Amino acid sequence: MNADLGRPPRIYLAGPDIFRPDHAAVFRDLKQLCAALGLEGVAPSDASLDLAGAATGDEEAERIYQGNIALIRDCSGVVANLQPFRGLEPDAGTVFEVGFAVALGRPVVGYGVPADSYAARVAAQLPCVADARGVLRERAGGVEVEGRGQRLNLMITRSTPLAADAAAALRQLAGLLETAAR
């Protein structure tokens, strides 16, 4: 991690925001929130990539992957926008980045998750029924709808505290980093 290099802790700003047409403004605002807390925000678009030299889509994808992995490795923590993306779940790439950061031992705080349970959101969108043991299942195929009162899949909620919004997530992450530095 970079804290011992004499610069502010670097925070990787994960999320599907990179796909928005106004992503530059979104990341500018997030970086300003970081700076106000003594942190340096790092957007996925900050990776130094030569995409023009990529001969194929696979090569371009590999360069983006390697660039983002390098950024996460160089950061002290991650703030992740886990809002529903194209459905009821967060962006798959963001979820991977969360898991990668957790595996590296970096603290992660998420935001953008609705306050109700994942099971309640699924049941509002798909026909579901409780089985004899009270387990919620999709009516069509009998697939269990993960419940346990979690706002997302338990692998995320057990590894990643969830905050109300980006500003609260950054404040929480700053506190985690400060506590770890003591």
Residue, then its C-alpha position, 0 to 999 in steps of 0.5 A: m500500500n502507499a501510505d508509507l510513500g508520504r502521499p495521501p492514501r489512494i482510494y480506488l473508486a469502483g463501480p459502473d459509473i465508468f459506463r456513464p456518459d458523464h463519468a468524468a464529472v462523476f469521478r471529479d466529484l468523487k475525487q473532490l470528496c476524497a480530497a476533503l478527507g485527505l484521500e486521493g481518489v483513483a478512477p478506473s479511467d486513471a490507468s495509463l492504457d494504450l488502447a489505440g495499439a490493441a489489435t483485438g477486443d480481447e487485447e483491449a480487454e486484457r489491457i483494461y483488466q491489467g490496468n485496473i488490477a494495478l490500480i487496485r494493488d496500488c490503493s489503500g482501500v476501495v469505495a464501491n458503488l454497488q447500486p443495482f446495474r442492469g437488474l437486481e445485482p451490482d455490476a459484475g466487474t465491480v463485485f470482482e474488484v471488491g473481492f480482489a481488494v478484500a483478498l489483498g487485505r484492503p478495506v472496502v466500503g460499498y454504497g448505493v444498495p437499497a435499504d430493503s433485503y435482496a430477497a424482498r427485491v427479488a420477490a417484488q420482481l419475480p414470482c416466489v413462494a416460501d417452501a415448507r421450511g420457510v425458504l423463499r424460492e423462485r416459483a418457476g424453477g424452485v431456485e432459492v432466493e438468498g435471504r438471511g435479511q441481507r441487502l446483497n449476497l452474503m459474500i458481499t455484506r459479510s466482507t464489505p460494510l455498506a454506507a448510505d451514499a458515496a460521501a458516507a462510504l468515503r468517511q467510513l473508509a477514511g476511519l477504517l484506514e486511520t484505525a489501521a494506521r494506529 
